[in-house]
Every structure is written in C-alpha cells, then in structure tokens.
C-alpha cells in the first residue's frame, strides 16, 4: 500500500516587475537562480537532497533557451549534482511544474523536487502570434490551420470571442480590472505578500541599487474616465483593453515539494497536500473554456464540489476568464481572486502558476481556511487545475 504523500513545505516568489521596469536588467536565469537560492535558504533543505528542479518557461529562445532550469541551478550556486528540466505548457507552465513534481514525489520516483517558473518579458521578444494584428507564427502547421479553416487566432483576439459569447460587457470587464487593482493594492498595503516575497536589487550587479520588494504594476488609484476612454486592442469597437487584460511582466516563483515522511524526518513542517491535479483541453479557437473542464475533472477526482473549496484563484489572462469561471460555477465574489490577480500584478507567463500557488497557500494559512483551487487557461485551448488542502 502506497503511504506516500506529496506536500508543500516552502513557497517563494519574486516581486513582479513591469515589462521594461525594475527587473528588466535581470537575466532570466539569474532571476530564477535567485529565487531557487531563497527557497533553499528559507526551507533549510539540504541542496544535495534535491532530486530534480522542474522549471516552467514559455518563451524558450534567446536568454531562455537551452534548458533554462539547469542554468538556473548553476547560477543559484546549488551543487552540480542537482539536475533540472524546463517545460512549456504555455501560461500554465509554472503550475504544470508543480503537478509533475507532486506526481514524482507521490509515485515514489523522487523524494525532494523543486517546482518553479520564470519569465522575462523584458528581455525575451514576444512571438509574432502574440502581437495584435500580426499573423500566426510558424508553429502553426498547414494541416492544423486547414483543420480549423483559418479560424485559429491569437489569444487576444479569442478574448473578444469569449466576451461576445458569454455576454461580458466592456463596463463589466473594466470593473473587474479595477477590482483586481483594488484588491492587490489592499493586500500589498496589509503586508500580505511580504513573507513570500524575495526582494531584489534593481541592478543585479549593484548591491547598493534600489530594492524592489513589491509588485510593480499595481495601481493604488484609478481613473474610471481614463479607463473607459482606452482603445480596444484586438477588435475595433470590441471589449478587451489594456485595463482588463494581464500585464506583460518579469518574475519567478518556486515551491519545494517533498514526501511527507521526508519532511517530518528532516524537521520540516508540511504546509499543504495535493488533493487533485488535472489538465484538460477544449476549443483552440476560443481558447479559454478548458478551465471549466480541468476544474470539474479535479473536483471529481478529489471527491469534492465547489462548495468544499474556500478560495479560488483563476488566472486573469483577460478579465473574462475568471468571470466565465464565476458564472459557470456560481462562485461568490469574496472567494475569487481575493488579493487581485494578473490584471494588477502582471503575468510573467511561465512563472504565474508558481506565483499564484504561492499566494494561495499563504492566504489559506492567513485565514485559517482549508482548501484552495487554482486554474489557468493556456494558448490553443488547454488548461490545468490544482486543488490543495492545508495540513
């Protein structure tokens, strides 16, 4: 009988910097390496005991190419014996790293795994398919395009389809964007992110340079008139604007996942266990609906309903995504993205899953709550979901 249990014993993240902002000078390998070093220091894990480091990254070219995870392990000063791998499940890469780590530990294949994610959207060029009005990139083959008769499109354009299909108005989307900033600003002012954050010098080569210790993109005050006047980005007279979309950003996050017996025998405190992880896929044209399928699958596997979940985190790639989730499942507003989300904080693609799970873990602990569900939509219509429970 398998008595192993994968548990989270540590979770940290960098502040999220604006694209071209305070963290833009950081090489993504060093950004990830600094986060790994902080995780090791804060958890007290013996570095040589780490069986693997799984790093999510989406834009895997230039400075993020060539197995970024392994380079980050070396940059962090960890033993050369620590292996690493880099994965890509688009926006869910950081959360998928967590799932793979939990599966490896629960199966008995490994005892100590770091799950992480990173993205420097300042240093790595965006692919053409992510730029408004640009054609799809070369990763779309003639056969795939023919299957959908030219209907495939970038996620921004798909957000307009989502909003139209589910009746999300410009006013409602903008209000959700304002809500994200208000909640993130309140959480920052209350110090809710402080314990999990790895402060960073703006100039990585100058220890006397200013320190970034909070998410850079959050706006403490907003002008409704200015928000209403913003031009739509992906469709003329559409609904998606910069105010109700996630911000391009830089950041990293990492979690230490170990077997519970290992944690207890090494003086570590298990903080949360995994009740379910899942991945699903749906329509690659509208792209965002698989969060519903992945979450329903995870709830079924855990033997739970939405009423059993205390907090929900749904990535705010675009405001319509969490609005879709809330509408479908009937989620109370005071349980959804309680400290804001990627509209306010920013969405450094590969790191967001690790950042969100770190935030969720700390908020569950702060409230003395029990269970949390996290789901992320991904390009081409996939999504993954994780449900955790405090130990």
C-alpha positions as CSV (number, residue, x, y, z in Angstrom):
1,X,0.0,0.0,0.0
2,X,1.4,3.4,-1.0
3,X,1.5,5.7,2.0
4,X,3.5,8.4,0.4
5,X,2.1,11.9,0.3
6,X,3.4,14.9,-1.6
7,X,3.4,18.1,0.5
8,X,4.4,21.7,0.0
9,X,7.0,22.8,2.6
10,X,8.1,26.1,1.1
11,X,6.9,28.6,-1.5
12,X,8.5,31.9,-2.5
13,X,8.3,34.3,-5.4
14,X,9.9,37.5,-6.6
15,X,8.0,40.7,-6.9
16,X,6.5,41.0,-10.3
17,X,8.1,43.8,-12.4
18,X,6.6,45.7,-15.3
19,X,7.9,44.9,-18.7
20,X,10.8,47.3,-19.2
21,X,10.7,48.1,-15.5
22,X,12.5,47.4,-12.3
23,X,13.5,43.8,-13.1
24,X,14.3,44.3,-16.8
25,X,18.0,44.2,-16.2
26,X,17.8,40.7,-14.7
27,X,18.8,37.8,-16.9
28,X,16.0,35.3,-16.6
29,X,18.5,32.6,-15.5
30,X,19.7,34.8,-12.6
31,X,16.1,35.8,-11.8
32,X,15.2,32.1,-11.4
33,X,18.5,31.3,-9.7
34,X,18.0,34.0,-7.0
35,X,14.5,32.5,-6.3
36,X,15.9,29.0,-6.1
37,X,18.6,30.1,-3.6
38,X,16.0,31.9,-1.5
39,X,13.8,28.8,-1.4
40,X,16.6,26.6,-0.3
41,X,17.7,29.1,2.4
42,X,14.2,29.6,3.8
43,X,13.2,25.9,3.9
44,X,16.6,24.7,5.1
45,X,16.5,21.8,2.7
46,X,19.9,20.1,2.1
47,X,20.6,21.2,-1.5
48,X,22.3,17.8,-2.3
49,X,19.0,16.1,-1.4
50,X,17.1,17.8,-4.3
51,X,16.2,15.1,-6.8
52,X,15.1,17.4,-9.6
53,X,14.2,21.0,-10.4
54,X,11.3,21.5,-12.8
55,X,11.1,25.0,-14.3
56,X,8.3,26.3,-16.4
57,X,9.1,28.9,-19.1
58,X,7.2,29.8,-22.2
59,X,9.4,32.0,-24.5
60,X,12.2,29.4,-24.8
61,X,14.5,31.2,-27.0
62,X,17.5,33.6,-26.7
63,X,18.2,34.0,-23.0
64,X,15.6,31.5,-22.0
65,X,16.8,28.7,-24.3
66,X,18.9,25.6,-23.7
67,X,17.2,24.2,-20.6
68,X,17.0,27.4,-18.6
69,X,16.3,25.3,-15.4
70,X,19.7,23.7,-15.4
71,X,21.4,27.0,-16.0
72,X,19.4,28.5,-13.1
73,X,20.5,25.7,-10.7
74,X,24.2,26.5,-11.5
75,X,23.6,30.2,-11.2
76,X,22.0,29.7,-7.8
77,X,25.1,28.0,-6.6
78,X,23.4,24.7,-5.9
79,X,25.5,21.5,-6.1
80,X,26.4,20.4,-9.6
81,X,24.7,17.1,-8.8
82,X,21.2,18.8,-8.8
83,X,19.5,18.1,-12.2
84,X,16.9,20.3,-13.8
85,X,14.5,20.3,-16.7
86,X,12.5,23.1,-18.4
87,X,8.9,22.6,-19.6
88,X,6.3,24.5,-21.5
89,X,2.6,24.3,-21.1
90,X,2.2,27.9,-22.1
91,X,0.6,30.2,-19.3
92,X,0.2,27.1,-17.1
93,X,3.9,26.1,-17.2
94,X,4.6,27.1,-13.6
95,X,1.6,25.2,-12.3
96,X,2.4,22.2,-14.5
97,X,5.8,22.1,-13.0
98,X,4.1,21.7,-9.6
99,X,1.9,18.9,-10.9
100,X,4.9,17.0,-12.3
101,X,6.8,17.5,-9.0
102,X,3.8,16.3,-6.9
103,X,3.3,13.2,-9.2
104,X,7.0,12.3,-9.0
105,X,7.0,12.5,-5.2
106,X,3.7,10.7,-4.7
107,X,4.7,7.9,-7.0
108,X,8.0,7.2,-5.1
109,X,10.2,8.1,-8.1
110,X,11.7,11.1,-6.1
111,X,11.6,12.5,-2.6
112,X,12.5,16.1,-3.0
113,X,11.6,18.2,-6.0
114,X,11.6,21.9,-6.7
115,X,8.8,23.2,-8.9
116,X,9.3,26.6,-10.4
117,X,8.6,29.1,-13.2
118,X,10.2,32.2,-14.7
119,X,9.7,34.6,-17.5
120,X,11.5,37.8,-18.5
121,X,9.1,39.5,-20.9
122,X,11.5,42.5,-20.9
123,X,14.5,40.5,-22.3
124,X,12.8,37.9,-24.5
125,X,11.0,39.1,-27.7
126,X,7.3,38.2,-28.0
127,X,6.5,35.8,-30.8
128,X,4.5,37.3,-33.7
129,X,1.3,35.5,-32.9
130,X,1.1,37.4,-29.6
131,X,1.3,40.8,-31.2
132,X,-2.1,42.4,-32.1
133,X,-2.7,42.3,-35.8
134,X,0.2,40.0,-36.6
135,X,-0.2,36.7,-38.4
136,X,0.1,33.4,-36.6
137,X,3.7,32.1,-36.1
138,X,5.5,29.3,-37.8
139,X,4.5,26.8,-35.1
140,X,1.1,26.6,-36.7
141,X,1.4,23.9,-39.4
142,X,-0.6,23.9,-42.7
143,X,-2.5,20.8,-41.6
144,X,-3.5,22.4,-38.2
145,X,-4.6,25.6,-39.9
146,X,-6.5,23.6,-42.5
147,X,-8.3,21.7,-39.8
148,X,-9.8,24.9,-38.5
149,X,-10.2,26.6,-41.9
150,X,-8.2,29.6,-40.9
151,X,-10.1,30.1,-37.6
152,X,-7.2,29.9,-35.2
153,X,-6.1,33.2,-33.8
154,X,-4.0,34.8,-31.1
155,X,-5.4,34.8,-27.5
156,X,-6.2,38.5,-27.5
157,X,-8.5,38.1,-30.5
158,X,-10.0,35.0,-28.8
159,X,-10.8,37.1,-25.8
160,X,-13.2,39.1,-27.9
161,X,-14.9,35.8,-28.9
162,X,-15.2,34.8,-25.2
163,X,-16.7,38.2,-24.2
164,X,-19.2,38.1,-27.0
165,X,-20.3,34.5,-26.5
166,X,-20.8,34.9,-22.7
167,X,-22.2,38.4,-22.7
168,X,-19.4,40.2,-20.9
169,X,-19.7,43.9,-21.5
170,X,-16.9,46.4,-21.6
171,X,-18.3,48.0,-18.4
172,X,-18.2,44.7,-16.5
173,X,-14.8,43.8,-17.8
174,X,-13.4,47.2,-16.8
175,X,-15.0,46.9,-13.4
176,X,-13.3,43.6,-12.9
177,X,-10.0,45.1,-13.9
178,X,-10.5,47.9,-11.3
179,X,-11.4,45.2,-8.7
180,X,-8.1,43.4,-9.4
181,X,-6.0,46.5,-8.7
182,X,-8.0,47.5,-5.7
183,X,-7.7,44.1,-4.1
184,X,-4.0,43.7,-5.0
185,X,-3.3,47.2,-3.6
186,X,-5.1,46.4,-0.4
187,X,-3.3,43.2,0.0
188,X,0.1,44.9,-0.5
189,X,-0.7,47.6,2.0
190,X,-1.7,45.0,4.5
191,X,1.6,43.2,4.0
192,X,0.0,40.0,2.7
193,X,2.7,39.3,0.2
194,X,5.7,40.2,2.3
195,X,6.6,36.9,3.8
196,X,6.6,35.1,0.5
197,X,8.5,37.7,-1.5
198,X,12.2,37.6,-2.4
199,X,13.3,41.3,-2.6
200,X,15.6,42.1,-5.5
201,X,18.0,44.9,-6.3
202,X,17.0,46.7,-9.4
203,X,20.6,46.4,-10.7
204,X,21.6,42.7,-10.2
205,X,25.3,43.8,-10.4
206,X,25.0,46.6,-7.8
207,X,24.1,45.6,-4.2
208,X,23.7,49.3,-3.4
209,X,20.9,49.9,-6.1
210,X,17.3,50.3,-5.0
211,X,15.4,47.2,-3.9
212,X,12.1,46.1,-5.4
213,X,10.1,44.4,-2.7
214,X,6.5,44.7,-4.0
215,X,4.7,44.1,-7.3
216,X,5.4,47.0,-9.6
217,X,2.3,47.1,-11.8
218,X,-0.4,47.5,-9.1
219,X,-2.1,50.9,-9.3
220,X,-3.3,52.3,-6.0
221,X,-5.6,54.8,-7.7
222,X,-7.5,54.5,-10.9
223,X,-9.4,57.0,-13.1
224,X,-12.7,55.5,-14.4
225,X,-12.9,58.1,-17.2
226,X,-9.5,57.2,-18.4
227,X,-10.2,53.5,-18.3
228,X,-13.4,54.0,-20.2
229,X,-11.6,56.0,-22.9
230,X,-8.9,53.4,-23.6
231,X,-9.0,52.0,-27.1
232,X,-9.8,48.3,-27.6
233,X,-6.7,46.3,-28.7
234,X,-7.8,43.3,-30.7
235,X,-11.1,44.4,-32.3
236,X,-12.5,47.7,-33.4
237,X,-15.4,48.6,-31.0
238,X,-14.5,45.5,-29.0
239,X,-14.3,45.0,-25.3
240,X,-10.7,43.9,-24.5
241,X,-8.4,46.8,-23.4
242,X,-5.2,47.2,-21.5
243,X,-7.2,47.9,-18.4
244,X,-9.0,44.5,-18.4
245,X,-6.0,42.3,-19.6
246,X,-3.0,41.0,-17.8
247,X,0.2,43.0,-17.9
248,X,3.4,41.8,-19.6
249,X,5.9,41.4,-16.8
250,X,9.0,39.8,-15.3
251,X,9.1,37.4,-12.4
252,X,9.8,34.0,-10.9
253,X,8.4,31.7,-8.3
254,X,9.4,28.3,-6.7
255,X,7.9,25.7,-4.4
256,X,9.6,22.9,-2.5
257,X,7.6,19.6,-2.7
258,X,8.7,16.6,-0.7
259,X,7.4,13.3,0.6
260,X,5.7,13.9,3.9
261,X,7.8,11.3,5.7
262,X,10.9,13.1,4.4
263,X,9.6,16.4,5.7
264,X,8.9,15.1,9.1
265,X,12.2,13.2,9.4
266,X,14.1,16.3,8.4
267,X,12.5,18.8,10.7
268,X,10.3,20.4,8.0
269,X,6.7,21.4,8.5
270,X,4.3,20.1,5.8
271,X,2.0,23.0,4.9
272,X,-0.3,21.7,2.3
273,X,-1.1,18.5,0.4
274,X,-2.4,17.9,-3.1
275,X,-6.0,16.7,-3.4
276,X,-6.0,16.7,-7.2
277,X,-4.2,17.9,-10.3
278,X,-5.7,17.8,-13.7
279,X,-5.2,19.0,-17.3
280,X,-7.8,19.4,-20.0
281,X,-8.2,20.7,-23.5
282,X,-11.1,22.2,-25.4
283,X,-11.8,24.6,-28.3
284,X,-8.5,26.0,-29.6
285,X,-10.3,28.9,-31.3
286,X,-12.0,30.4,-28.2
287,X,-9.1,29.0,-26.1
288,X,-10.3,29.8,-22.6
289,X,-13.1,27.3,-21.8
290,X,-10.9,24.4,-20.7
291,X,-10.6,25.9,-17.2
292,X,-14.1,24.6,-16.7
293,X,-13.3,21.1,-17.8
294,X,-10.0,20.9,-15.9
295,X,-11.6,22.2,-12.7
296,X,-14.6,19.8,-13.0
297,X,-12.2,16.9,-13.5
298,X,-10.1,17.9,-10.5
299,X,-13.1,18.3,-8.3
300,X,-14.4,14.9,-9.3
301,X,-11.0,13.3,-8.7
302,X,-10.9,14.9,-5.2
303,X,-14.4,13.9,-4.4
304,X,-15.4,17.5,-3.8
305,X,-17.8,20.2,-5.1
306,X,-17.2,23.9,-5.4
307,X,-18.9,24.3,-2.0
308,X,-16.0,22.4,-0.4
309,X,-13.5,25.0,-1.7
310,X,-12.7,28.0,0.5
311,X,-10.7,30.1,-2.1
312,X,-10.5,30.1,-5.9
313,X,-7.6,31.5,-7.9
314,X,-8.3,31.8,-11.7
315,X,-5.6,33.4,-13.8
316,X,-6.6,36.8,-15.1
317,X,-5.1,36.4,-18.5
318,X,-8.1,38.5,-19.5
319,X,-10.9,39.7,-17.2
320,X,-13.4,37.5,-19.0
321,X,-11.7,34.3,-17.9
322,X,-12.4,34.5,-14.1
323,X,-15.7,36.0,-15.0
324,X,-16.5,32.9,-17.0
325,X,-15.4,30.6,-14.2
326,X,-17.5,32.5,-11.6
327,X,-20.6,32.5,-13.9
328,X,-20.3,28.7,-14.6
329,X,-19.7,27.5,-11.1
330,X,-21.7,30.2,-9.2
331,X,-18.7,31.4,-7.2
332,X,-19.1,34.0,-4.5
333,X,-17.1,37.1,-5.3
334,X,-15.5,37.1,-1.9
335,X,-13.9,33.7,-2.6
336,X,-12.5,34.5,-6.1
337,X,-9.0,36.1,-6.6
338,X,-9.3,37.7,-3.2
339,X,-5.9,39.5,-3.5
340,X,-6.3,40.6,-7.1
341,X,-4.6,38.8,-10.0
342,X,-2.6,39.2,-13.2
343,X,-4.5,42.2,-14.4
344,X,-3.0,44.1,-11.5
345,X,0.1,42.1,-10.5
346,X,1.2,41.1,-14.0
347,X,1.6,37.8,-15.9
348,X,5.2,36.7,-16.5
349,X,4.0,33.7,-18.5
350,X,6.0,30.8,-17.2
351,X,6.1,31.9,-13.6
352,X,2.5,32.8,-13.0
353,X,1.3,29.3,-11.8
354,X,4.1,29.2,-9.2
355,X,3.3,32.8,-8.1
356,X,-0.4,32.1,-7.8
357,X,0.0,28.9,-5.9
358,X,2.4,30.6,-3.5
359,X,-0.1,33.4,-3.0
360,X,-3.0,30.9,-2.5
361,X,-1.0,28.8,0.1
362,X,-0.2,31.9,2.2
363,X,-3.7,33.2,2.0
364,X,-5.2,29.9,3.1
365,X,-2.8,29.9,6.1
366,X,-3.6,33.5,6.9
367,X,-7.3,32.9,7.0
368,X,-7.1,29.5,8.7
369,X,-9.1,28.2,5.7
370,X,-8.8,24.6,4.4
371,X,-8.9,24.2,0.7
372,X,-8.0,26.2,-2.4
373,X,-8.4,25.6,-6.2
374,X,-6.2,27.2,-8.8
375,X,-6.8,27.1,-12.5
376,X,-5.0,28.6,-15.5
377,X,-6.1,28.9,-19.2
378,X,-3.4,28.3,-21.8
379,X,-2.9,29.0,-25.5
380,X,-4.5,26.7,-28.0
381,X,-7.3,25.7,-25.6
382,X,-5.7,23.8,-22.8
383,X,-5.8,24.4,-19.0
384,X,-4.7,22.9,-15.8
385,X,-6.1,22.9,-12.2
386,X,-4.7,22.1,-8.8
387,X,-6.5,21.7,-5.6
388,X,-4.6,21.9,-2.3
389,X,-5.6,21.4,1.3
390,X,-3.7,22.7,4.3
391,X,-2.1,20.0,6.5
